[in-house]
Amino acid sequence: MTKFSTKAIHAGQEPDPGTGAVMTPIFQTSTYAQTGLGGHKGYEYSRSGNPTRTALEECIAALENGTYGLAFASGLAAEQAILSLLKSGDHLLSCDDLYGGTYRIFERVISRYNIETGYVTTGKPEDYEKAIQPNTKLIWLETPTNPLLRLVDIRAIAEIAHRHNILLVVDNTFSSPYFQRPLELGADIVLHSTTKYINGHSDVVGGALVLNDHETYEAIKFYQNAAGGIPGPFDSWLTLRGIKTLAVRMRQHEENAFSIAQFLTEHPRVQRVYYPGLASHPDYALAKRQMSGFGGMVSFDFKGTLEDVDQLVRKLNVFTFAESLGGVESLVCHPATMTHGSIPKELRESRGLTDTLLRLSVGIEDIDDLLLDLQQALAD
Ligand code: P1T
């Protein structure tokens, strides 16, 4: 079983040996009968392991072409599990365009344990090398970034990180393993908010990690059990079900996003469009090399005031004004006041995240309806 769509449907999942059920059962149990001291079938307590969660972990690992998968209660719980590898006095290096909640965990949670984070302007690999300190233990990338859709060269940064004995984490939430597989490019840990494309239906909050190194896996698995931020069996099952259509969903997300990016580029009320599939995007060449498609996220700067932005989001009918992304339905978000509100305004603006930036998570509805919706909302 080697091809992506086949793995999305079958990896980690066999018909249930007891009943023949084709779909993985929801093992809604907290504990497992043991026959005597140490007599169990691999499961003792559902914080440590649950068969529905195991199926999900194996499936996501297979999609990333990785060895080990670990599932969590949210993307941020997965992030915290990675950060548990650090100790007081360590240094973390991150790209500067990233999800506001990730910035918040760096600045307001791990900072309390004397772990400092340095930020590098997202693009150039040599800037990461210059910012490395003797105590740097992790480099953290999002690519494409949230919300400005910049790209970072994973292969180049993996080479730098490994030369300095540093682990490379890549948050692959925006592209999904369908379009990009960071482990194949040298990353050590791949992170997902499975809330997004992996589940794809906006009905579960979850996270996952995939990695190849056994020792790092054991360390994070220990933390998963010790700290307990695990997904329940029903959420694991819903996510497994969502994954089955990941390949077809991603193709449609991309096709729709491409049309919308082109439409916005030509619109007089749009200042600038951010989509890595446009030849005008500063990272277009890297996108073609590093990804097999450009994804379903499009951001744009709107010409107007904050009030005009408010009017625009109120006028949209098919696009729902909401946080999050990656579901089959189209969403529009205002990063400055929503997903990136935890980044101070001056810092946000210095990184190019303006108050008039809007982020579209382009769904898989009919493209004609999506374009008409934007057209009517953007009309004067
Ligand atoms: O929301 P949660 O499942 O905890 O995942 C956090 C997270 C991690 N990484 C990236 C790139 C993300 O975009 C997110 C969550 N992002 C949103 C909720 C959002 O609307 O951008």
Boltz pocket constraint, residues with backbone or C-beta under 6 A from the ligand:
constraints:
  - pocket:
      binder: B
      contacts: [[A, 73], [A, 74], [A, 75], [A, 76], [A, 77], [A, 99], [A, 101], [A, 102], [A, 142], [A, 146], [A, 171], [A, 173], [A, 174], [A, 192], [A, 193], [A, 194], [A, 195], [A, 205], [A, 206], [A, 207], [A, 323], [A, 324], [A, 325], [A, 333], [A, 339]]
      max_distance: 6.0
